[in-house]
């Protein structure tokens, strides 16, 4: 069995309408939080920038949260703009739903895969593991990894998951001999 690993190479772009220029794309850039105290309550926002006009927008992470209710490690991470906390916050599906954005993963991931010997023993079994929760279509991932067309993938691949539905969970597939 050959191992393939999908890794995140950067933060994905956000599909989020800009209030100024009406563009649909924003980026978290280096990732910065803004923390505002109001008495014993905190507001925490993740700052993002429009890729067209450079306007800054705020994504609400915590709103009027009691200081005691926040994990001290997270609070220190918000203050220090911890890159791992930025990534985990941005990838949180609850934040995306609340702030009404989706993630565009184009160019933000890579496939680490050894070459598949397509002319040797048949069938060849491949296991795909996700190091980060990058949603990809198995059909496109397999086509990219094997250097085949998607039609060829449909003919030669037996997959454990629906090949046209996005997934970020590991799966396995078998490459069958060509005709």
Secondary structure, DSSP 8 states (H G I E B T S, - for coil): -EEEEEEE-S--EEE---TTT--SEEEEEEEEEEEEEETTEEEEEEEEEETTT--EEEEEEEEEEEGGGS-HHHHHHHHHT-HHHHHHHHT-HHHHHHHT-EEE-TTSEEEEE----TTSSSSEEEEEEESS---EEHHHHHHHHHT--HHHHHHHEEESS-TTSEE-S-EEEEE----
